[in-house]
Amino acid sequence: MERPFPTVAVVGLGTMGAGVAVAVARSGRRVIGIEADQASAARALARIEEATAHAVERERFTPEARSALLALISVGHDLQAAAGADLVIEEVPEQLELKRRIFADLDRICPPATVLATGTTALSVTRIAAATARPERVLGVHFFNPVHSMRLVEVVRTVLTSPQAAEDVAALARELDKEPVAAGDRAGFIVNGLLFAYLNQAAAMFESRYATREDIDAAMRLGCGLPMGPLALLDLIGIDTARTVLEAMYEQSKDRLHAPAPILGQLAAAGLLGRKSGRGFYTYEAPGSSKVVAGPAAGLAGRVAGREVRSVGVCGSGTMATGIAEVLAKAGYPVLLAARSQEKADRAKAQLAKSLERSVAKGRLTAEQRDAALALTTPTGQYADLAEADLVVEAVAEDLEVKRELFATLDKICKPGAVLATTTSSLPVISCATATSRPQDVIGMHFFNPAPAMKLVEVVSTVLTAEDVTSTVLELCGKARKHAVECGDRAGFIVNALLFPYLNDAVRMLQEHYATVDDIDTAMKLGCGYPMGPFELLDVVGLDVSLTIEQVLHQEFREPGLAAAPLLEHLVAAGCLGRKSGRGFRDHARR
Ligand SMILES: NC(=O)c1ccc[n+]([C@@H]2O[C@H](COP(=O)([O-])OP(=O)(O)OC[C@H]3O[C@@H](n4cnc5c(N)ncnc54)[C@H](O)[C@@H]3O)[C@@H](O)[C@H]2O)c1
């Protein structure tokens, strides 16, 4: 195929337009840059020169390549110049009337074959296309900021866009070394559609004082491996921009989960727009700075002292119990690993030994540390041995009756004042607590899998948990070098309550044939820097486990938008459970 679009006009050379102009010129194409007036054109040219000089300093390209590139870009302020382009990319401010006016003008100026693309984030491409007499040659091309390093491009087709125009623009994107994904015309497209609903829930979670901003952000970074916490990201994006995107999403979906959280409105009205104004959810050193000014002291400062913990018990013999025992033994605590039989306990200790061995092989642990941790771990088939433990963590089956029975047993066995913790991920901690005669000593310690590697622990206090019990667990996490975040006893705690609705939204997007599994995964990885796309993650977590968590969340909050997507239910019913069954959203057996 011929190289698509030898000459490209870029209208509006601000943050995005300047980046797009440089990216297109780098592919050897002629770029006609068009700004609003002479002064803006001069500023735009200076911006492009500065950005490319910076790229040379960073050794992203040579001085010669820069000169050649600059020679390909002309910058003016007469829209008529677009007549010479094969493709026009519009990157003016996010205002519908402005964009529609420009498209109407471009439609008059450009020959009929010219393709017109809008860079809009949240406006309707269809409404912009309707300002022209060539809607079949109008589409959205959504680059990400900063254009030079973000590889994703969403190519947005309306119901009228010709497949050829979309394919040509995707081919151009590939030539710019970008990864195009196909999306339909819906507010937010793929990435923002999934991202902003999640950011909005995080804002609402903060607003309801369920957890602190630091804890919400740390939970999502450490629990999901996200590059940034949601509140810090909202500050980076800009609170006003986030509201605009959410308003547009709500207008189309009428889903309450898209209605901007009231706190976003308050911050915006107060001029606290995030980093750019020096304050949003966090306070920054200066407007535009990324350096956060420390907030009120968090963690253990100002708390009551915890109880003394000299020895611990771990109940269970599965993955989590073994991992938690390893964490605590490595932190220097004598650990009783208690299972339903001596044999099960011995097997769990053998697993623990294997894991320690792997750490030694990888150079993460010395042979002495391995031996010390092993010497501290005693397997037992008798829960009665837990009588002297100062703290017991339970990691048995995720079944309320099983857990309640175990807590009743621990209540009889453990000494007064012992802290009793559950590592449940979706059952109410309070229901474990009320199975004992000492609910004030019961708390949640939600570890993540694999426990030795994952830094995060959600510390879940119920309405009855004693303050010094919370302190005890926070201190223990500190000694075990885990990052503790605090939250209340409600479904999903922090991480799952924010993660699973997002995964569910992705399933719904797929179910509605809005985008493909591969495109959605690619979009989230490249557009947000996520370590895995939603479908990769669902297949790893297990579709049955995911469905249960989504049902628990829906049951708790009764939010219609949280109802599990029927496609997920169907896959589970069909036995497609993800990697463990060989097939989930992808077929793993055939790979
Ligand atoms: N900034 C981001 O992170 C980001 C990311 C993806 C998409 N977008 C979208 O890209 C588009 C551009 O956003 P931006 O952040 O680059 O905005 P910006 O404000 O940085 O730049 C807009 C530019 O358009 C120029 N302009 C205004 N009226 C014009 C006219 N009539 N003719 C020609 N030029 C005109 C302005 O002088 C300015 O230089 C928006 O639709 C935005 O939603 C932004």
The ligand as a MOL file (V3000), in Angstrom:
LIG
                    3D

  0  0  0     0  0            999 V3000
M  V30 BEGIN CTAB
M  V30 COUNTS 44 48 0 0 0
M  V30 BEGIN ATOM
M  V30 1 N -3.5220 17.5840 27.2620 0
M  V30 2 C -3.7930 16.2950 27.2730 0
M  V30 3 O -3.3460 15.5520 28.1610 0
M  V30 4 C -4.6520 15.6930 26.1810 0
M  V30 5 C -4.5320 14.3150 25.8960 0
M  V30 6 C -5.2630 13.7840 24.8270 0
M  V30 7 C -6.1180 14.5960 24.0900 0
M  V30 8 N -6.2520 15.9190 24.4100 0 CHG=1
M  V30 9 C -7.1610 16.7250 23.5630 0
M  V30 10 O -6.3690 17.3470 22.5810 0
M  V30 11 C -6.9450 18.5850 22.2000 0
M  V30 12 C -5.9050 19.7030 22.3990 0
M  V30 13 O -5.5820 19.8070 23.7830 0
M  V30 14 P -4.2490 20.4930 24.3170 0
M  V30 15 O -4.0370 19.9870 25.6870 0
M  V30 16 O -3.1670 20.3630 23.3210 0 CHG=-1
M  V30 17 O -4.7280 22.0080 24.3970 0
M  V30 18 P -3.8180 23.3340 24.4490 0
M  V30 19 O -4.6400 24.3770 25.0890 0
M  V30 20 O -2.4770 23.0140 24.9770 0
M  V30 21 O -3.6080 23.6980 22.9030 0
M  V30 22 C -4.6370 24.1560 22.0600 0
M  V30 23 C -3.9930 25.0250 20.9720 0
M  V30 24 O -4.9830 25.3580 20.0120 0
M  V30 25 C -4.7840 26.7030 19.6090 0
M  V30 26 N -6.0200 27.2010 19.0490 0
M  V30 27 C -7.0990 27.7240 19.6930 0
M  V30 28 N -8.0290 28.1170 18.7870 0
M  V30 29 C -7.5360 27.8270 17.5670 0
M  V30 30 C -8.0240 28.0240 16.2370 0
M  V30 31 N -9.2090 28.5780 16.0010 0
M  V30 32 N -7.2560 27.6350 15.2210 0
M  V30 33 C -6.0560 27.0920 15.4250 0
M  V30 34 N -5.5290 26.8860 16.6710 0
M  V30 35 C -6.2700 27.2590 17.7090 0
M  V30 36 C -4.3460 27.3790 20.8780 0
M  V30 37 O -3.6470 28.5880 20.5860 0
M  V30 38 C -3.4410 26.3300 21.5110 0
M  V30 39 O -2.1020 26.4750 21.1030 0
M  V30 40 C -8.1760 18.7510 23.0680 0
M  V30 41 O -9.3090 18.3190 22.3590 0
M  V30 42 C -7.8930 17.8420 24.2540 0
M  V30 43 O -9.0610 17.3920 24.8700 0
M  V30 44 C -5.5100 16.4770 25.4190 0
M  V30 END ATOM
M  V30 BEGIN BOND
M  V30 1 1 1 2
M  V30 2 2 2 3
M  V30 3 1 2 4
M  V30 4 1 4 5
M  V30 5 2 4 44
M  V30 6 2 5 6
M  V30 7 1 6 7
M  V30 8 2 7 8
M  V30 9 1 8 9
M  V30 10 1 8 44
M  V30 11 1 9 10
M  V30 12 1 9 42
M  V30 13 1 10 11
M  V30 14 1 11 12
M  V30 15 1 11 40
M  V30 16 1 12 13
M  V30 17 1 13 14
M  V30 18 2 14 15
M  V30 19 1 14 16
M  V30 20 1 14 17
M  V30 21 1 17 18
M  V30 22 2 18 19
M  V30 23 1 18 20
M  V30 24 1 18 21
M  V30 25 1 21 22
M  V30 26 1 22 23
M  V30 27 1 23 24
M  V30 28 1 23 38
M  V30 29 1 24 25
M  V30 30 1 25 26
M  V30 31 1 25 36
M  V30 32 1 26 27
M  V30 33 1 26 35
M  V30 34 2 27 28
M  V30 35 1 28 29
M  V30 36 1 29 30
M  V30 37 2 29 35
M  V30 38 1 30 31
M  V30 39 2 30 32
M  V30 40 1 32 33
M  V30 41 2 33 34
M  V30 42 1 34 35
M  V30 43 1 36 37
M  V30 44 1 36 38
M  V30 45 1 38 39
M  V30 46 1 40 41
M  V30 47 1 40 42
M  V30 48 1 42 43
M  V30 END BOND
M  V30 END CTAB
M  END
